[in-house]
Amino acid sequence: MKTTIKLMEKLQEHLEELVSKREEKFDNFSEKWQDSEKGEAFNEKTERLQEILDEVIDWQMELGEE
C-alpha cells in the first residue's frame, strides 16, 4: 500500500505543477483568447485536471487511513 501512496504523491505533484502552469498560461493570454472557444476549452480542461487532482488527494487520505 505504501508504494501506491508514494505513486499517488508523485501524481499529485505532477498535477499540481501542470494545473499551475496551465492557469498561468491562461492568465497570460489576451482576454479575447480567453473568451474564445479555444480559451474556454483550455480552461475547462484545466478545471477538469484540478478536479482529478482533488480526487487524487482524497484517495491518498482514504488509503492512508487503512
C-alpha positions as CSV (number, residue, x, y, z in Angstrom):
1,M,0.0,0.0,0.0
2,K,2.9,2.3,0.7
3,T,4.0,2.0,-2.9
4,T,0.6,3.1,-4.1
5,I,0.5,6.1,-1.8
6,K,4.0,7.1,-3.0
7,L,2.9,6.9,-6.6
8,M,-0.2,8.9,-5.8
9,E,2.0,11.6,-4.2
10,K,4.1,11.8,-7.3
11,L,0.9,12.1,-9.4
12,Q,-0.3,14.8,-7.1
13,E,3.0,16.8,-7.5
14,H,2.8,16.4,-11.3
15,L,-0.8,17.5,-11.4
16,E,-0.2,20.5,-9.2
17,E,2.6,21.7,-11.4
18,L,0.5,21.1,-14.6
19,V,-2.5,22.9,-13.2
20,S,-0.4,25.8,-12.0
21,K,1.4,26.2,-15.4
22,R,-1.9,26.0,-17.3
23,E,-3.5,28.6,-15.1
24,E,-0.5,30.9,-15.5
25,K,-0.6,30.4,-19.3
26,F,-4.3,31.1,-19.5
27,D,-3.9,34.3,-17.4
28,N,-1.2,35.5,-19.7
29,F,-3.3,35.2,-22.9
30,S,-5.5,38.1,-24.0
31,E,-9.0,38.4,-22.8
32,K,-10.2,37.9,-26.4
33,W,-8.4,34.5,-26.5
34,Q,-9.7,33.6,-23.0
35,D,-13.3,34.2,-24.2
36,S,-12.8,32.3,-27.5
37,E,-13.8,28.6,-27.9
38,K,-10.1,27.6,-27.7
39,G,-9.7,29.6,-24.5
40,E,-12.8,28.2,-22.9
41,A,-11.8,24.6,-23.9
42,F,-8.3,25.2,-22.5
43,N,-9.8,26.5,-19.2
44,E,-12.3,23.6,-19.0
45,K,-9.5,21.1,-19.3
46,T,-7.6,22.8,-16.6
47,E,-10.6,22.8,-14.3
48,R,-11.0,19.0,-15.0
49,L,-7.3,18.4,-14.2
50,Q,-7.9,20.3,-10.9
51,E,-10.9,18.0,-10.1
52,I,-8.7,15.0,-10.8
53,L,-6.0,16.4,-8.5
54,D,-8.6,16.9,-5.8
55,E,-9.7,13.3,-6.2
56,V,-6.1,12.0,-6.0
57,I,-5.7,13.9,-2.7
58,D,-8.9,12.4,-1.4
59,W,-7.8,8.9,-2.3
60,Q,-4.5,9.4,-0.6
61,M,-6.2,10.4,2.6
62,E,-8.5,7.4,2.4
63,L,-5.7,5.0,1.7
64,G,-3.6,6.5,4.5
65,E,-6.4,5.7,7.0
66,E,-6.2,2.0,6.4
